[in-house]
Amino acid sequence: MTRYAAEHSRSWSYTVAPESLTLSVLDLVDWPGDGVLAAINTPAEADCAVGMSAPVVNISSAIEASPVPRAMVDNAAIGRLAAEHLLGRGFTNFAFYGLEGVEYSRARWSGFSERLAQNDAVCEQHLSTPTFGFRGTVWLEQHQQLADWLQALPTPCGVFAVSDYRARHVLDACRQSQISTPDKVAVVGVDNEQVICEHVQPTLTSVARNDQLEGYRAAELLDRLMSGESPAPADITVPPLEVVERDSTAMFAVSDARLRRALSYLHDYIADPITVDELAKQSEVSRRWLEYAFRDVLGETPYQYLRRQRLLLAKHLLKENPKENISRVAQRSGFSSVKQMRVAFQREFGVTPGHYRQVMNR
């Protein structure tokens, strides 16, 4: 938001709660400001936002239909990324831990389950009551219910949690129930909250949102509203960045040791110009066997899997190294040339690497 204001010479000042850094729209009824960016999570907040004299932009996806213009993350895309990551690790058992009656949870579940269905896979679902404004011991009850559910899951199982906070609960419940992670239960969260992801055991794999672009789009929308423009009828959605891999999914859920060797070698040498024939040789199998094994377990050929992993690496490098030469990104991603990466990138994501970098690093 502050970057948008600086780039467009807007001399905005900001009002926040000094200690908590959060204010509900319910606290702003008589506030004489010019515009509001608000996380509208409850029906009461939604009713309040509609009645405010200043324009309001909702940055939350907790409710299904926002009564005011909204800029938010693409939650279905988050679910699809989580599914693709767990599928790529060879899992055939899947589960989702979400929140009851919360729209972003429903959308993430939808994206997750629909992507799994493309591979003829299904998943279990466990929903907890959200704790917005809750007091008392409800979280203790939820923790025991979660532990009971995890113990009943078929293993090895890939679990997608609706947020990093809920993913941490999964890891805690696994520890309490003596369920080994990631060997029996691998866990993916959402938000890439460093304080959580880097300080739990095992460290947590998470889908990273593009928080900066979300804030930029929200500020852009609010600026238009404060200038008297009419909002677009649809929500503005921002795609997530990537899956940030950590120890909670650091395993391949495949029973055949030869296929595990192939996958480990592929990921270890992803930046090298390895070929399918080389993978077969390292795994001590024929190329024909490897082709069938990849299709049966991962739902794609070795070449398709290798290309997809290289493209994911390229996306990460483009975002994390905005000044690095494109040819160097192609080389570090295992592509033989910039042209090869550009063609594959545009076919897979619909944009060129250069355009993707420009959008992701605004």
Backbone hydrogen bonds in HBPLUS format (Angstrom, degrees):
<---DONOR---> <-ACCEPTOR-->    atom                        ^
c    i                          cat <-CA-CA->   ^        H-A-AA   ^      H-
h    n   atom  resd res      DA  || num        DHA   H-A  angle D-A-AA Bond
n    s   type  num  typ     dist DA aas  dist angle  dist       angle   num
A0005-ALA N   A0001-MET O   3.04 MM   4  6.36 163.2  2.07 152.0 156.2     1
A0006-ALA N   A0002-THR O   2.95 MM   4  6.16 156.3  2.01 144.4 150.7     2
A0007-GLU N   A0003-ARG O   2.89 MM   4  6.05 164.6  1.91 152.9 156.9     3
A0008-HIS N   A0004-TYR O   3.04 MM   4  6.14 139.7  2.20 146.4 156.3     4
A0010-ARG N   A0005-ALA O   2.78 MM   5  4.71 173.6  1.79 147.1 148.1     5
A0009-SER N   A0006-ALA O   3.34 MM   3  5.12 168.7  2.36 103.0 104.2     6
A0021-LEU N   A0017-ALA O   2.87 MM   4  4.55 137.1  2.05 126.8 135.8     7
A0027-ASP N   A0024-SER O   2.88 MM   3  5.39 154.9  1.95 112.2 120.0     8
A0028-LEU N   A0025-VAL O   2.99 MM   3  5.03 162.5  2.02 107.0 112.3     9
A0031-TRP N   A0028-LEU O   3.15 MM   3  4.91 163.9  2.17 103.2 107.8    10
A0036-VAL N   A0055-PRO O   2.92 MM  19  6.29 145.7  2.04 154.0 164.0    11
A0057-VAL N   A0036-VAL O   2.83 MM  21  6.24 159.6  1.88 162.5 169.2    12
A0038-ALA N   A0057-VAL O   2.94 MM  19  6.21 167.8  1.95 160.6 164.2    13
A0059-ILE N   A0038-ALA O   2.83 MM  21  5.93 157.6  1.88 144.2 149.8    14
A0046-ALA N   A0042-THR O   2.99 MM   4  6.31 152.4  2.07 149.4 158.0    15
A0047-ASP N   A0043-PRO O   2.94 MM   4  6.19 160.7  1.98 153.4 156.9    16
A0048-CYS N   A0044-ALA O   3.07 MM   4  6.26 155.5  2.13 143.7 150.6    17
A0049-ALA N   A0045-GLU O   2.93 MM   4  6.10 156.8  1.98 148.2 154.0    18
A0050-VAL N   A0046-ALA O   3.25 MM   4  6.49 154.6  2.32 148.5 153.6    19
A0051-GLY N   A0048-CYS O   3.13 MM   3  5.37 125.8  2.44 100.5 113.8    20
A0052-MET N   A0049-ALA O   3.30 MM   3  5.37 162.7  2.33 104.4 109.6    21
A0058-ASN N   A0069-PRO O   2.83 MM  11  6.17 166.4  1.84 158.8 159.0    22
A0071-ALA N   A0058-ASN O   3.03 MM  13  6.43 151.2  2.12 161.7 170.1    23
A0104-TYR N   A0061-SER O   2.84 MM  43  5.27 112.4  2.30 139.3 154.3    24
A0103-GLU N   A0062-ALA O   2.79 MM  41  4.88 160.4  1.83 128.2 124.7    25
A0236-ILE N   A0070-ARG O   2.93 MM 166  6.23 174.4  1.94 157.5 157.2    26
A0072-MET N   A0236-ILE O   2.82 MM 164  6.28 161.6  1.85 166.7 171.7    27
A0238-VAL N   A0072-MET O   2.83 MM 166  6.15 138.7  2.00 142.0 154.1    28
A0074-ASP N   A0238-VAL O   2.82 MM 164  5.41 146.9  1.92 140.7 135.2    29
A0078-ILE N   A0074-ASP O   3.24 MM   4  6.61 142.2  2.39 140.3 150.7    30
A0079-GLY N   A0075-ASN O   3.19 MM   4  6.55 156.7  2.24 147.9 152.3    31
A0080-ARG N   A0076-ALA O   3.03 MM   4  6.37 152.7  2.10 146.5 154.2    32
A0081-LEU N   A0077-ALA O   3.00 MM   4  6.23 159.3  2.04 149.1 153.7    33
A0082-ALA N   A0078-ILE O   3.08 MM   4  6.38 161.3  2.12 152.2 157.0    34
A0083-ALA N   A0079-GLY O   3.00 MM   4  6.23 158.7  2.05 148.0 153.7    35
A0084-GLU N   A0080-ARG O   2.93 MM   4  6.15 162.8  1.96 153.2 157.5    36
A0085-HIS N   A0081-LEU O   3.00 MM   4  6.20 152.6  2.08 147.5 154.7    37
A0086-LEU N   A0082-ALA O   3.13 MM   4  6.39 164.3  2.15 151.1 154.3    38
A0087-LEU N   A0083-ALA O   2.84 MM   4  6.01 158.9  1.88 153.9 160.7    39
A0088-GLY N   A0084-GLU O   2.92 MM   4  5.94 152.3  2.00 138.5 146.2    40
A0089-ARG N   A0086-LEU O   3.12 MM   3  5.03 141.1  2.27  93.7 105.1    41
A0091-PHE N   A0086-LEU O   3.34 MM   5  5.98 162.0  2.37 159.0 153.7    42
A0090-GLY N   A0087-LEU O   2.94 MM   3  5.24 160.1  1.98 111.0 115.7    43
A0253-ALA N   A0089-ARG O   2.72 MM 164  6.06 143.9  1.84 161.4 170.9    44
A0158-GLY N   A0093-ASN O   2.93 MM  65  6.29 166.7  1.95 148.6 148.1    45
A0124-GLU N   A0094-PHE O   2.98 MM  30  6.40 154.3  2.05 143.7 140.1    46
A0095-ALA N   A0158-GLY O   3.00 MM  63  6.29 146.5  2.12 152.5 149.6    47
A0160-PHE N   A0095-ALA O   2.90 MM  65  6.31 162.9  1.93 156.2 158.2    48
A0096-PHE N   A0124-GLU O   2.88 MM  28  6.21 141.0  2.03 134.2 145.8    49
A0126-HIS N   A0096-PHE O   2.89 MM  30  6.30 156.1  1.94 165.0 172.7    50
A0097-TYR N   A0160-PHE O   2.95 MM  63  6.29 159.6  1.99 146.4 151.0    51
A0162-VAL N   A0097-TYR O   2.94 MM  65  6.17 149.5  2.03 175.5 171.6    52
A0098-GLY N   A0126-HIS O   2.92 MM  28  6.32 156.8  1.97 153.4 160.8    53
A0128-SER N   A0098-GLY O   2.98 MM  30  6.38 160.3  2.02 142.2 143.6    54
A0100-GLU N   A0128-SER O   2.79 MM  28  5.66 163.0  1.82 147.1 149.9    55
A0105-SER N   A0102-VAL O   3.13 MM   3  5.46 126.4  2.43 105.2 118.6    56
A0106-ARG N   A0102-VAL O   3.11 MM   4  6.47 157.9  2.16 152.2 158.8    57
A0107-ALA N   A0103-GLU O   2.89 MM   4  6.15 162.1  1.92 159.1 163.5    58
A0108-ARG N   A0104-TYR O   3.00 MM   4  6.06 154.2  2.07 138.4 145.3    59
A0109-TRP N   A0105-SER O   2.93 MM   4  6.10 159.8  1.97 150.5 156.3    60
A0110-SER N   A0106-ARG O   2.88 MM   4  6.08 154.2  1.95 144.1 151.9    61
A0111-GLY N   A0107-ALA O   2.98 MM   4  6.23 166.3  2.00 150.5 152.7    62
A0112-PHE N   A0108-ARG O   2.95 MM   4  6.04 157.3  2.01 144.9 151.8    63
A0113-SER N   A0109-TRP O   2.80 MM   4  5.92 177.9  1.80 160.1 160.7    64
A0114-GLU N   A0110-SER O   2.94 MM   4  5.89 160.4  1.98 148.9 155.0    65
A0115-ARG N   A0111-GLY O   3.16 MM   4  6.11 152.7  2.24 135.9 142.8    66
A0116-LEU N   A0112-PHE O   3.08 MM   4  6.32 155.9  2.14 146.8 153.8    67
A0117-ALA N   A0113-SER O   2.93 MM   4  6.11 148.1  2.03 142.3 151.1    68
A0118-GLN N   A0115-ARG O   3.22 MM   3  5.34 136.6  2.42  97.6 108.7    69
A0119-ASN N   A0116-LEU O   2.88 MM   3  5.38 149.0  1.98 111.8 121.4    70
A0121-ALA N   A0116-LEU O   2.99 MM   5  5.05 160.4  2.03 131.8 131.6    71
A0120-ASP N   A0117-ALA O   2.90 MM   3  4.62 157.5  1.96 107.8 108.1    72
A0134-PHE N   A0131-THR O   3.12 MM   3  4.94 168.5  2.13 110.6 114.1    73
A0140-LEU N   A0137-THR O   2.98 MM   3  5.37 132.0  2.22 108.7 121.0    74
A0141-GLU N   A0137-THR O   3.34 MM   4  6.77 155.9  2.40 153.8 160.0    75
A0142-GLN N   A0138-VAL O   2.98 MM   4  6.24 158.6  2.03 149.4 155.6    76
A0143-HIS N   A0139-TRP O   2.97 MM   4  6.09 148.5  2.07 138.3 146.5    77
A0144-GLN N   A0140-LEU O   3.23 MM   4  6.54 155.5  2.29 146.7 151.1    78
A0145-GLN N   A0141-GLU O   3.07 MM   4  6.34 162.5  2.10 151.6 156.7    79
A0146-LEU N   A0142-GLN O   2.87 MM   4  6.05 154.9  1.93 149.7 156.6    80
A0147-ALA N   A0143-HIS O   3.01 MM   4  6.24 157.3  2.06 145.1 150.9    81
A0148-ASP N   A0144-GLN O   3.00 MM   4  6.25 158.1  2.05 150.0 155.3    82
A0149-TRP N   A0145-GLN O   3.06 MM   4  6.28 155.7  2.12 144.5 151.0    83
A0150-LEU N   A0146-LEU O   2.93 MM   4  6.17 163.6  1.96 156.0 160.0    84
A0151-GLN N   A0147-ALA O   3.11 MM   4  6.27 154.7  2.17 145.7 151.8    85
A0152-ALA N   A0149-TRP O   3.07 MM   3  5.31 138.8  2.25 102.1 113.7    86
A0153-LEU N   A0150-LEU O   3.20 MM   3  5.34 159.3  2.25 105.6 111.9    87
A0157-CYS N   A0184-LYS O   2.84 MM  27  6.24 154.9  1.90 149.2 155.4    88
A0186-ALA N   A0157-CYS O   2.92 MM  29  6.31 159.6  1.97 157.9 164.6    89
A0159-VAL N   A0186-ALA O   2.74 MM  27  5.95 177.7  1.74 166.6 166.0    90
A0188-VAL N   A0159-VAL O   2.91 MM  29  6.33 148.6  2.01 160.6 168.7    91
A0161-ALA N   A0188-VAL O   2.84 MM  27  6.09 170.7  1.85 173.6 176.8    92
A0167-ALA N   A0163-SER O   2.85 MM   4  6.08 148.3  1.95 144.1 154.4    93
A0164-ASP N   A0190-VAL O   2.92 MM  26  5.12 127.5  2.20 154.1 138.6    94
A0168-ARG N   A0164-ASP O   2.87 MM   4  6.06 150.1  1.96 145.4 152.1    95
A0169-HIS N   A0165-TYR O   3.28 MM   4  6.62 144.7  2.41 135.2 144.0    96
A0170-VAL N   A0166-ARG O   3.07 MM   4  6.46 145.6  2.19 142.2 151.4    97
A0170-VAL N   A0167-ALA O   3.04 MM   3  4.95 116.9  2.46  91.6 107.3    98
A0171-LEU N   A0167-ALA O   3.00 MM   4  6.41 159.7  2.04 153.1 157.3    99
A0172-ASP N   A0168-ARG O   2.92 MM   4  6.15 157.4  1.97 148.4 154.9   100
A0173-ALA N   A0169-HIS O   2.84 MM   4  6.00 158.0  1.88 147.9 154.0   101
A0174-CYS N   A0170-VAL O   2.86 MM   4  6.08 152.3  1.94 150.3 158.2   102
A0175-ARG N   A0171-LEU O   3.04 MM   4  6.26 156.1  2.10 144.2 150.2   103
A0176-GLN N   A0172-ASP O   2.95 MM   4  6.23 159.3  1.99 147.9 153.7   104
A0177-SER N   A0173-ALA O   2.92 MM   4  6.06 148.3  2.02 142.3 150.8   105
A0179-ILE N   A0174-CYS O   2.75 MM   5  4.74 172.0  1.76 145.2 146.5   106
A0178-GLN N   A0175-ARG O   3.17 MM   3  4.96 159.8  2.21  99.6 105.4   107
A0184-LYS N   A0180-SER O   2.88 MM   4  5.31 153.7  1.95 131.8 140.2   108
A0185-VAL N   A0180-SER O   3.23 MM   5  6.61 151.9  2.31 151.4 158.9   109
A0187-VAL N   A0248-SER O   3.14 MM  61  5.45 146.3  2.26 123.4 130.8   110
A0189-GLY N   A0205-THR O   2.89 MM  16  6.30 162.4  1.92 144.8 149.2   111
A0207-VAL N   A0189-GLY O   2.97 MM  18  6.26 157.2  2.02 129.3 132.3   112
A0191-ASP N   A0207-VAL O   2.84 MM  16  5.86 167.2  1.86 161.9 157.5   113
A0196-ILE N   A0193-GLU O   3.04 MM   3  5.50 130.0  2.30 109.2 121.7   114
A0197-CYS N   A0193-GLU O   2.75 MM   4  5.85 163.4  1.78 173.5 169.5   115
A0198-GLU N   A0194-GLN O   3.07 MM   4  5.57 165.4  2.09 139.3 143.6   116
A0199-HIS N   A0196-ILE O   3.09 MM   3  5.36 151.4  2.17 108.7 117.5   117
A0204-LEU N   A0197-CYS O   2.99 MM   7  4.52 152.7  2.06 126.4 133.6   118
A0248-SER N   A0203-THR O   2.79 MM  45  5.81 134.4  1.99 162.4 176.7   119
A0206-SER N   A0244-VAL O   3.10 MM  38  5.36 155.1  2.16 140.2 145.9   120
A0244-VAL N   A0206-SER O   2.76 MM  38  5.36 169.2  1.77 164.6 160.8   121
A0208-ALA N   A0242-GLU O   2.75 MM  34  5.50 160.5  1.79 176.2 176.5   122
A0241-LEU N   A0208-ALA O   2.78 MM  33  5.46 150.1  1.87 147.8 157.5   123
A0214-GLU N   A0210-ASN O   2.95 MM   4  6.20 157.0  2.01 155.3 162.9   124
A0215-GLY N   A0211-ASP O   2.94 MM   4  6.17 163.7  1.97 151.8 155.1   125
A0216-TYR N   A0212-GLN O   2.93 MM   4  6.12 152.6  2.01 142.8 151.1   126
A0217-ARG N   A0213-LEU O   2.89 MM   4  6.06 165.4  1.91 151.9 154.6   127
A0218-ALA N   A0214-GLU O   2.96 MM   4  6.16 155.6  2.02 147.4 154.7   128
A0219-ALA N   A0215-GLY O   2.94 MM   4  6.11 160.7  1.97 148.1 152.9   129
A0220-GLU N   A0216-TYR O   2.91 MM   4  6.12 156.3  1.97 147.6 154.8   130
A0221-LEU N   A0217-ARG O   2.93 MM   4  6.13 156.8  1.99 145.9 151.6   131
A0222-LEU N   A0218-ALA O   2.92 MM   4  6.16 162.3  1.95 150.2 155.1   132
A0223-ASP N   A0219-ALA O   2.88 MM   4  6.04 156.7  1.94 148.6 154.9   133
A0224-ARG N   A0220-GLU O   3.16 MM   4  6.44 153.9  2.23 143.3 149.3   134
A0225-LEU N   A0221-LEU O   3.06 MM   4  6.37 157.4  2.11 150.0 156.3   135
A0226-MET N   A0222-LEU O   2.88 MM   4  6.13 159.3  1.93 154.5 159.9   136
A0227-SER N   A0223-ASP O   3.05 MM   4  6.22 127.5  2.34 135.6 149.0   137
A0227-SER N   A0224-ARG O   3.15 MM   3  5.04 133.9  2.37  92.0 105.0   138
A0229-GLU N   A0224-ARG O   2.99 MM   5  5.40 153.6  2.06 159.3 150.9   139
A0228-GLY N   A0225-LEU O   3.02 MM   3  5.16 160.2  2.06 106.1 111.3   140
A0249-THR N   A0246-ARG O   3.40 MM   3  6.39 173.8  2.41 125.7 127.6   141
A0250-ALA N   A0247-ASP O   3.10 MM   3  4.73 172.3  2.10 107.9 107.9   142
A0251-MET N   A0249-THR O   2.84 MM   2  5.68 140.0  2.00 102.9  91.7   143
A0260-ARG N   A0256-ASP O   3.07 MM   4  6.41 157.9  2.12 152.5 159.4   144
A0261-ARG N   A0257-ALA O   2.96 MM   4  6.18 151.4  2.04 142.5 149.7   145
A0262-ALA N   A0258-ARG O   3.08 MM   4  6.38 154.2  2.15 142.5 149.3   146
A0263-LEU N   A0259-LEU O   2.96 MM   4  6.24 162.1  2.00 153.7 157.6   147
A0264-SER N   A0260-ARG O   2.90 MM   4  6.05 163.4  1.93 151.1 156.0   148
A0265-TYR N   A0261-ARG O   2.92 MM   4  6.03 163.2  1.94 149.2 154.1   149
A0266-LEU N   A0262-ALA O   2.93 MM   4  6.07 159.0  1.97 146.2 152.5   150
A0267-HIS N   A0263-LEU O   3.03 MM   4  6.25 164.9  2.06 152.0 154.8   151
A0268-ASP N   A0264-SER O   2.93 MM   4  6.03 151.0  2.01 145.9 154.7   152
A0269-TYR N   A0265-TYR O   3.02 MM   4  6.09 146.7  2.13 148.6 155.7   153
A0272-ASP N   A0269-TYR O   2.98 MM   3  5.35 154.3  2.04 112.2 120.5   154
A0274-ILE N   A0272-ASP O   2.76 MM   2  5.52 141.3  1.91 101.0  92.1   155
A0279-LEU N   A0275-THR O   3.02 MM   4  6.39 152.4  2.10 146.0 153.5   156
A0280-ALA N   A0276-VAL O   2.97 MM   4  6.27 159.3  2.02 151.7 156.6   157
A0281-LYS N   A0277-ASP O   3.00 MM   4  6.25 156.2  2.06 144.9 151.3   158
A0282-GLN N   A0278-GLU O   2.94 MM   4  6.16 164.3  1.96 153.4 156.9   159
A0283-SER N   A0279-LEU O   3.03 MM   4  6.20 139.8  2.20 143.1 153.9   160
A0284-GLU N   A0280-ALA O   2.97 MM   4  6.02 108.6  2.49 136.3 153.2   161
A0285-VAL N   A0280-ALA O   3.04 MM   5  5.23 172.2  2.05 148.5 150.9   162
A0284-GLU N   A0281-LYS O   3.11 MM   3  5.00 153.7  2.18  99.8 107.9   163
A0290-LEU N   A0286-SER O   3.08 MM   4  6.38 162.1  2.11 151.3 155.8   164
A0291-GLU N   A0287-ARG O   2.90 MM   4  6.15 157.3  1.95 153.1 159.1   165
A0292-TYR N   A0288-ARG O   3.12 MM   4  6.40 166.5  2.14 153.4 155.7   166
A0293-ALA N   A0289-TRP O   2.87 MM   4  6.07 160.3  1.91 152.3 158.6   167
A0294-PHE N   A0290-LEU O   2.95 MM   4  6.08 167.5  1.96 153.8 156.1   168
A0295-ARG N   A0291-GLU O   3.13 MM   4  6.31 165.8  2.15 149.4 153.5   169
A0296-ASP N   A0292-TYR O   2.90 MM   4  6.04 164.7  1.93 153.4 157.8   170
A0297-VAL N   A0293-ALA O   2.99 MM   4  6.04 165.9  2.01 152.5 156.0   171
A0298-LEU N   A0294-PHE O   2.74 MM   4  5.20 146.8  1.85 137.8 149.3   172
A0299-GLY N   A0295-ARG O   3.12 MM   4  4.42 134.2  2.34 107.8 115.7   173
A0305-TYR N   A0301-THR O   2.97 MM   4  6.20 164.0  2.00 158.3 162.6   174
A0306-LEU N   A0302-PRO O   2.88 MM   4  6.01 167.0  1.90 152.2 156.0   175
A0307-ARG N   A0303-TYR O   2.91 MM   4  6.06 163.1  1.94 151.5 156.2   176
A0308-ARG N   A0304-GLN O   2.96 MM   4  6.11 159.4  2.00 146.0 151.7   177
A0309-GLN N   A0305-TYR O   2.98 MM   4  6.23 160.7  2.02 153.4 158.3   178
A0310-ARG N   A0306-LEU O   3.04 MM   4  6.24 154.8  2.11 146.3 153.3   179
A0311-LEU N   A0307-ARG O   2.91 MM   4  6.17 151.0  2.00 147.8 156.0   180
A0312-LEU N   A0308-ARG O   2.96 MM   4  6.23 154.3  2.03 148.1 154.8   181
A0313-LEU N   A0309-GLN O   3.02 MM   4  6.25 152.2  2.10 142.6 150.2   182
A0314-ALA N   A0310-ARG O   2.86 MM   4  6.12 152.7  1.94 144.2 152.1   183
A0315-LYS N   A0311-LEU O   2.94 MM   4  6.22 157.7  1.99 149.2 154.2   184
A0316-HIS N   A0312-LEU O   3.11 MM   4  6.35 158.3  2.15 143.4 149.0   185
A0317-LEU N   A0313-LEU O   2.95 MM   4  6.25 161.3  1.99 153.5 158.2   186
A0318-LEU N   A0314-ALA O   2.91 MM   4  6.08 156.7  1.96 152.9 159.2   187
A0319-LYS N   A0315-LYS O   3.12 MM   4  6.32 151.3  2.21 146.2 153.0   188
A0320-GLU N   A0316-HIS O   2.89 MM   4  6.05 167.6  1.91 155.4 159.2   189
A0321-ASN N   A0317-LEU O   2.88 MM   4  5.55 144.2  2.01 141.6 148.3   190
A0324-GLU N   A0321-ASN O   3.10 MM   3  5.49 162.7  2.14 116.5 121.9   191
A0328-ARG N   A0325-ASN O   2.98 MM   3  5.27 125.1  2.29 102.9 117.0   192
A0329-VAL N   A0325-ASN O   3.08 MM   4  6.50 151.2  2.16 149.4 158.1   193
A0330-ALA N   A0326-ILE O   2.95 MM   4  6.25 159.2  1.99 152.0 157.0   194
A0331-GLN N   A0327-SER O   3.04 MM   4  6.26 155.6  2.10 140.8 147.2   195
A0332-ARG N   A0328-ARG O   2.89 MM   4  6.10 164.6  1.92 153.0 156.7   196
A0333-SER N   A0329-VAL O   2.98 MM   4  6.07 126.9  2.27 140.5 153.9   197
A0333-SER N   A0330-ALA O   3.27 MM   3  5.15 137.8  2.46  92.6 104.3   198
A0335-PHE N   A0330-ALA O   2.97 MM   5  5.22 149.5  2.06 163.9 156.9   199
A0334-GLY N   A0331-GLN O   3.16 MM   3  5.35 162.9  2.19 106.8 111.8   200
A0341-MET N   A0337-SER O   3.20 MM   4  6.49 161.7  2.24 145.7 150.0   201
A0342-ARG N   A0338-VAL O   2.81 MM   4  5.99 163.5  1.84 155.5 160.7   202
A0343-VAL N   A0339-LYS O   2.96 MM   4  6.09 168.9  1.97 155.9 157.8   203
A0344-ALA N   A0340-GLN O   3.15 MM   4  6.24 169.0  2.16 147.0 150.4   204
A0345-PHE N   A0341-MET O   2.78 MM   4  5.78 159.9  1.82 152.4 158.9   205
A0346-GLN N   A0342-ARG O   2.96 MM   4  6.04 167.2  1.97 149.4 152.6   206
A0347-ARG N   A0343-VAL O   3.04 MM   4  6.14 154.7  2.10 144.5 151.9   207
A0348-GLU N   A0344-ALA O   2.98 MM   4  6.10 152.3  2.06 145.0 152.2   208
A0349-PHE N   A0345-PHE O   2.83 MM   4  5.87 168.9  1.85 157.3 160.6   209
A0350-GLY N   A0346-GLN O   2.82 MM   4  4.63 138.4  2.00 121.5 129.0   210
A0356-TYR N   A0352-THR O   2.99 MM   4  6.21 164.5  2.02 156.9 161.4   211
A0357-ARG N   A0353-PRO O   2.96 MM   4  6.15 161.9  1.99 149.7 154.3   212
A0358-GLN N   A0354-GLY O   3.04 MM   4  6.25 154.7  2.11 142.8 149.9   213
A0359-VAL N   A0355-HIS O   2.99 MM   4  6.26 161.3  2.03 154.7 158.4   214
A0360-MET N   A0356-TYR O   2.92 MM   4  6.04 170.7  1.92 157.3 160.3   215
A0361-ASN N   A0357-ARG O   3.06 MM   4  5.97 136.7  2.25 142.5 151.2   216
